[in-house]
Amino acid sequence: MPSQPLRLLLFVLNPISGDVDKSNLEATIRQYCEERGRTATFFHTSGSDDLASLRKHLSERSFDAVFAAGGDGTVSLVAEALTNSSTPLGIIPLGSGNGLSKDLGIPQEVEQALRLTWEYELRTVDTLRVAGMFSAHLADLGFNALIVERFDQGGVRGPAAYVRIATQEYVAYEPATYHIETDLETWEGPPLCSRLPTPARSVATSSSILMGSWTMASLKFA
């Protein structure tokens, strides 16, 4: 159980993440929190200067926790906005992949994931920057990075869009040659797909993560 109750909560909602119907999401979250003595407030991403807007919003009011309600991109956005703060980050997985939440064992149903608002524990993780880009989970190189870029540029969401794009791009894809050095080994070659999972000791920054006895999690950045 948490050492400190989370009373005032901010939910960062991404209206276009995944192929999930979010028409009643805000009402569901608000009712769930009110029934348990929590206050839910909301910030909606727009796709334009979201990081700066969210940072400004966070500077104007103090929250006990901030929840990313969206996919991996929304999680990364909120995690970066909370860097160097003591405010924990929770995840309500609503994206196409939901990679970090799945790796942490967070339930993929909204009401089950919302149990993190009152049942959690803090756990340390590392974050990563690659070429100046922030990552709270994985940094892709090669084919999968190309697919993610094409997916972000497209207007269709959901797993089927990933499959369609991957099929289209695979035929003409020519992998580059990579030279990768870590504090453990050096590798060079033309991989189809490479991933740099956090933590990576040579490039990571110190952060922490909340894991719950209900197999849920949130992040807190030092």
Buried (B, 14 or more C-beta within 10 A) or exposed (E): EBEEEBBBBBBBBBBBBBBBEBEEBBEBBBEBBEEEEBBBBBBEBEEEEBBEBBBEBBEEEEBBBBBBBBBBBBBBBBBBBBBEBEBBBBBBBBBBBBBBBEEBEBBEEBEBBBBBBBEBBBBEBBBBEEEEEBBBBBBBBBBBBBBBEBBEEEEEBBEEBBEBBBEEBEEEEEBEEEEEEEEEEEEEEEBEEBEBEBBBEEBBBEBBBBBBEBEBBBBBBE
